[in-house]
Amino acid sequence: MNYPSHYKLDGLDIESIDVLRSVLGDEGFREFCLGNILKYGIRCKKKGMYEKDIRKIKRYSEFIISTLKEGQDDN
């Protein structure tokens, strides 16, 4: 995926989502993602941005799946 530059931290080649994952750890990061999935699910019809918010739900779901796959590789 191609991410706009506003996702990157100034002067660093890292995205803010990567910082969140590092600080929160996998379990905390999954909870963060679930919260965002809930937020976008609730508001998607109300804001008239249905497709955009559904894509965000998909992306946060992919983040969760990536942490589960990595955890399974460690077993």
Secondary structure, 3 states (H helix, E strand, C coil): CCCCHHHECCCCCCEHHHHHHHHHHHHHHHHHHHHHHHHHHHHCCCCCCHHHHHHHHHHHHHHHHHHHHHHHHCC
